[in-house]
């Protein structure tokens, strides 16, 4: 009997180890690193529940909502039409778009379909420019029932050019973190820790892309939150090793928590690689918050978040604890006024300082 118990215990341990390896293998494929400069952010806390947010445009209807299952404020796209965040800054050649996303269908379908994501070269004050294929050029990504389809188009090609698809399903009612990463012509799409698309020529050259657009049908009414557009490719190695200070927006946490979100993996991996390549380098990790909430709570939270980053670098990437110090500044060292959602997002950050 004792032998049987030992065999069962060994099998359970093997199963747990194998599961952990599979989890790490899955997360390691997530190589998304957000842009260096935030040019648009909306968590819908500045608007009233029931209203359409002021920094967005639509030819349909939507409203800010709350949900018992998922905390925070959300924008629900309630009718078929286009929905555009009015980001005024240039997207540049390298930019990222990311948001939390919950598919909701009108007919209780298991999977979501009938939603298009566009990245467009166009004019914000003329959303219907180009008609069915908006703007002067763009790439359209369609969430189908059991796959993601994509196609790109431009005026110089007189319509559609390339197309393809990838197997992926958005399950109704489940929460996803969706991200797009454009580096010149290369386009990558992620959903949670899955890389859904990686298209070396997904974007047509010769156009300045400046609009993200969602189009829905009446069959879907998804909700989105924590919508962020950031530009520029972070030069983390140079910032930390040469300049001595790296400001990171790629490490994200649950709301009012020090729990690091899975989408932070690639940024942490890059920082760990810098430390591995420079074995004499020691750093201080400093957490910062915006001005919302209680001062003492913000200070404590910022310290806890810095400590979580240190723990992750040590436990996941084997960076020695002795090489890392931590601190938290709360709201006391803002780099922007805490007067709107974009500036508050800039102030919520983790800094790495060379010692």
C-alpha positions in Angstrom: 0.0 0.0 0.0 2.9 2.3 0.9 4.4 1.7 -2.5 1.0 2.6 -4.2 0.8 5.9 -2.3 4.4 6.8 -3.3 3.6 6.0 -6.9 0.4 8.2 -6.8 2.4 11.0 -5.2 5.1 10.8 -7.8 2.5 10.9 -10.6 0.9 14.0 -9.0 4.2 15.8 -8.7 5.1 14.9 -12.3 1.7 16.3 -13.5 2.1 19.5 -11.5 5.7 20.0 -12.9 4.5 19.3 -16.4 1.6 21.7 -16.1 4.0 24.4 -14.8 6.4 23.8 -17.7 3.5 24.1 -20.1 2.4 27.4 -18.5 5.9 28.8 -18.6 6.2 27.7 -22.2 3.0 29.4 -23.2 3.8 32.7 -21.4 7.3 32.7 -22.9 5.8 33.1 -26.4 4.3 36.4 -25.3 6.9 38.9 -26.6 4.7 42.1 -26.6 6.5 45.2 -25.2 4.3 48.4 -25.2 5.5 51.6 -26.7 7.6 54.1 -24.8 5.3 57.2 -24.8 1.6 57.0 -24.0 -0.4 59.2 -26.4 -3.9 58.0 -25.5 -5.4 56.3 -22.5 -9.0 55.8 -21.3 -10.2 53.7 -18.4 -13.6 55.5 -18.6 -13.4 56.7 -15.0 -13.7 60.4 -16.1 -17.2 59.9 -17.6 -20.5 59.0 -16.0 -22.0 55.6 -16.1 -24.6 55.5 -18.9 -22.8 58.2 -21.0 -20.7 57.8 -24.1 -17.1 58.8 -23.4 -16.1 62.3 -24.6 -12.7 61.2 -26.1 -14.3 58.7 -28.5 -16.4 59.0 -31.7 -19.1 56.8 -33.1 -22.0 56.7 -35.6 -23.8 54.3 -33.4 -24.3 54.1 -29.6 -22.4 52.9 -26.6 -22.3 53.6 -22.9 -20.0 53.4 -19.9 -21.0 50.5 -17.7 -19.9 48.5 -14.6 -20.1 44.7 -14.3 -20.2 42.6 -11.2 -17.9 40.0 -12.7 -15.2 42.4 -13.9 -14.4 45.4 -11.7 -13.8 48.9 -13.0 -15.5 51.0 -15.7 -16.1 49.6 -19.2 -17.3 51.0 -22.5 -20.0 48.8 -24.0 -20.5 48.9 -27.8 -24.2 48.5 -27.8 -25.2 48.8 -31.5 -23.6 48.1 -34.9 -21.3 50.9 -36.1 -17.8 52.3 -35.8 -16.1 53.3 -32.6 -12.9 55.4 -32.7 -10.6 56.7 -29.9 -9.7 60.2 -30.8 -5.9 60.0 -30.3 -4.4 63.3 -31.5 -0.7 62.3 -31.5 1.1 60.7 -34.4 1.4 56.9 -34.2 4.9 57.0 -35.7 6.4 53.9 -37.4 6.4 51.9 -34.2 3.3 51.9 -31.9 1.2 49.6 -29.7 -2.5 49.4 -29.0 -3.8 47.4 -26.1 -7.0 47.0 -24.1 -9.0 44.7 -21.9 -11.9 43.1 -23.8 -14.9 40.9 -23.0 -16.9 39.5 -26.0 -20.6 39.6 -25.5 -23.1 38.3 -28.1 -26.7 39.1 -28.6 -27.7 35.5 -29.5 -25.8 33.7 -26.7 -23.3 32.3 -29.2 -20.4 30.4 -27.6 -17.9 32.3 -29.7 -17.9 35.9 -30.8 -18.1 36.9 -34.5 -19.1 40.1 -36.3 -16.3 42.5 -35.0 -13.7 44.2 -37.1 -10.5 45.9 -35.9 -8.9 48.5 -38.3 -5.6 50.3 -38.2 -6.1 53.1 -40.6 -4.3 56.0 -42.4 -7.1 58.6 -42.5 -8.7 61.7 -41.1 -10.2 61.8 -37.7 -12.8 64.4 -38.6 -14.0 62.3 -41.6 -14.5 58.8 -40.3 -16.4 57.7 -43.5 -13.5 58.6 -45.7 -13.0 55.7 -48.1 -16.5 54.2 -47.4 -16.4 50.4 -46.9 -12.6 50.4 -46.7 -11.9 53.4 -44.4 -9.2 55.9 -45.0 -6.4 56.1 -47.5 -5.0 52.7 -46.4 -5.4 50.2 -43.6 -5.4 46.7 -42.3 -8.7 45.0 -41.3 -8.7 42.2 -38.7 -12.0 40.3 -38.4 -12.9 38.2 -35.4 -14.8 35.2 -37.0 -16.5 32.4 -35.2 -13.5 30.1 -35.3 -10.7 32.1 -36.8 -9.1 35.6 -37.2 -9.2 36.9 -40.8 -7.1 39.8 -42.0 -6.7 41.9 -45.2 -5.0 45.1 -46.0 -5.8 47.7 -48.6 -4.7 51.1 -50.0 -5.5 53.7 -52.6 -2.4 53.0 -54.6 -3.5 49.3 -54.8 -7.0 50.4 -55.7 -8.5 48.3 -52.9 -7.6 45.1 -51.2 -4.2 43.6 -51.5 -3.1 40.8 -49.2 -5.1 38.6 -46.9 -4.9 35.5 -44.6 -6.2 34.0 -41.4 -5.2 32.3 -38.1 -7.1 29.9 -35.9 -8.4 31.6 -32.8 -11.7 31.9 -31.0 -12.9 34.7 -28.7 -15.1 32.9 -26.2 -18.2 34.9 -25.2 -18.1 36.3 -21.6 -14.4 35.6 -21.1 -11.9 38.4 -20.4 -9.0 39.0 -22.8 -6.1 41.4 -23.0 -5.9 42.3 -26.7 -2.8 44.0 -28.1 -1.5 45.1 -31.5 2.1 45.9 -32.2 3.1 47.7 -35.4 6.8 48.1 -36.4 6.8 49.7 -39.8 5.2 47.0 -42.0 5.2 44.3 -39.4 1.9 43.7 -37.5 1.5 41.4 -34.5 -1.8 40.7 -32.7 -2.0 39.1 -29.2 -4.9 37.9 -27.1 -3.9 37.2 -23.5 -0.6 35.2 -23.8 -1.4 34.0 -27.4 0.3 35.5 -30.4 -2.6 35.4 -32.9 -1.0 37.0 -35.9 2.6 37.9 -36.9 2.6 39.5 -40.3 5.9 40.8 -41.7 4.0 42.7 -44.4 0.7 43.3 -42.7 0.9 47.0 -43.1 1.2 48.6 -46.5 4.3 50.8 -46.8 4.2 54.5 -47.7 1.3 55.5 -45.3 1.2 57.2 -41.9 -1.2 55.2 -39.8 -3.0 57.3 -37.2 -6.4 55.7 -36.4 -7.6 52.6 -34.6 -11.2 51.8 -35.4 -13.6 49.1 -34.3 -16.7 48.1 -36.2 -19.5 46.0 -34.8 -22.7 44.5 -36.0 -26.0 44.3 -34.0 -25.1 40.7 -33.1 -22.4 41.7 -30.7 -22.1 44.2 -27.8 -18.6 43.7 -26.4 -17.1 45.7 -23.6 -13.6 47.3 -23.5 -11.5 49.0 -20.8 -7.9 50.3 -20.0 -7.5 51.3 -23.6 -3.9 52.5 -24.3 -2.0 53.7 -27.4 1.8 54.2 -27.0 4.4 55.1 -29.5 8.1 54.5 -29.9 10.2 51.4 -29.5 11.7 51.3 -25.9 15.5 51.2 -25.9 15.6 49.6 -22.5 19.3 48.5 -22.6 20.6 52.0 -23.4 18.3 53.7 -20.9 19.3 51.5 -18.0 23.0 50.7 -18.7 24.1 54.0 -20.3 21.7 56.6 -19.1 21.2 55.0 -15.7 17.4 55.2 -15.6 14.6 53.3 -17.3 10.9 54.3 -17.0 8.7 51.3 -17.8 5.1 51.1 -18.7 5.3 47.5 -19.7 4.9 46.2 -16.2 1.2 46.2 -15.3 -0.7 45.3 -12.2 -4.2 44.4 -11.2 -6.3 47.3 -10.0 -5.2 48.4 -6.4 -3.0 45.3 -6.2 0.7 44.4 -6.4 -0.1 41.3 -8.5 1.7 41.5 -11.8 -0.4 40.9 -14.9 0.8 38.1 -17.4 1.2 40.6 -20.2 4.2 42.1 -18.3 6.3 39.0 -19.0 8.2 40.2 -22.1 9.2 43.5 -20.4 10.4 41.7 -17.3 12.3 39.2 -19.5 14.0 42.0 -21.4 15.1 43.7 -18.2 16.3 40.3 -16.8 18.4 39.8 -19.9 20.0 43.2 -19.5 20.9 42.3 -15.9 22.2 38.9 -17.0 24.4 40.4 -19.7 25.8 43.0 -17.2 26.6 40.9 -14.1 28.0 43.8 -12.2 24.9 46.0 -12.7 22.8 46.7 -9.6 19.5 48.4 -9.7 16.9 50.1 -7.5 13.3 49.3 -8.5 10.9 52.2 -7.7 7.1 52.1 -7.9 5.0 55.2 -8.6 1.2 55.8 -8.6 -1.1 58.6 -9.8 -2.8 61.0 -7.4 -6.1 59.2 -7.1 -6.9 57.6 -3.8 -5.5 57.8 -0.3 -1.9 59.1 0.0 -0.7 56.5 2.5 -2.4 53.7 0.6 -0.7 54.8 -2.7 2.7 54.9 -1.0 2.3 51.4 0.4 1.0 50.1 -2.9 3.9 51.6 -4.8 6.4 49.8 -2.4 4.5 46.5 -2.7 4.6 46.7 -6.5 8.3 47.4 -6.6 8.8 44.4 -4.3 6.7 42.2 -6.6 8.9 43.1 -9.5 12.0 42.2 -7.5 10.5 38.9 -6.6 9.5 38.1 -10.1 13.0 38.9 -11.5 14.5 36.7 -8.8 12.1 33.7 -9.0 11.4 33.6 -12.7 14.7 34.8 -14.2 17.2 34.0 -11.4 18.4 37.5 -10.8 20.2 37.6 -7.5 18.3 39.4 -4.7 21.5 41.2 -3.6 21.6 43.1 -7.0 18.2 44.7 -6.4 16.8 47.3 -4.0 13.2 48.5 -3.9 11.3 51.6 -2.9 8.0 53.3 -3.6 7.2 57.0 -4.0 3.4 56.8 -4.2 2.2 60.0 -5.9 5.0 62.2 -4.7 7.1 62.3 -8.0 4.7 62.8 -10.9 6.1 63.2 -14.4 2.9 64.8 -15.7 -0.1 66.6 -14.2 -2.7 64.3 -12.7 -5.4 66.2 -14.7 -6.6 63.6 -17.2 -6.5 59.9 -18.0 -3.4 60.1 -20.2 -1.3 62.0 -17.7 -2.4 59.7 -14.8 -1.3 56.7 -16.9 2.1 58.3 -17.4 2.5 58.7 -13.6 1.6 55.0 -13.0 5.0 53.5 -13.7 7.9 51.4 -12.5 11.4 52.9 -12.7 14.7 51.1 -12.7 17.7 53.1 -11.5 21.3 52.1 -11.9 23.2 52.0 -8.6 
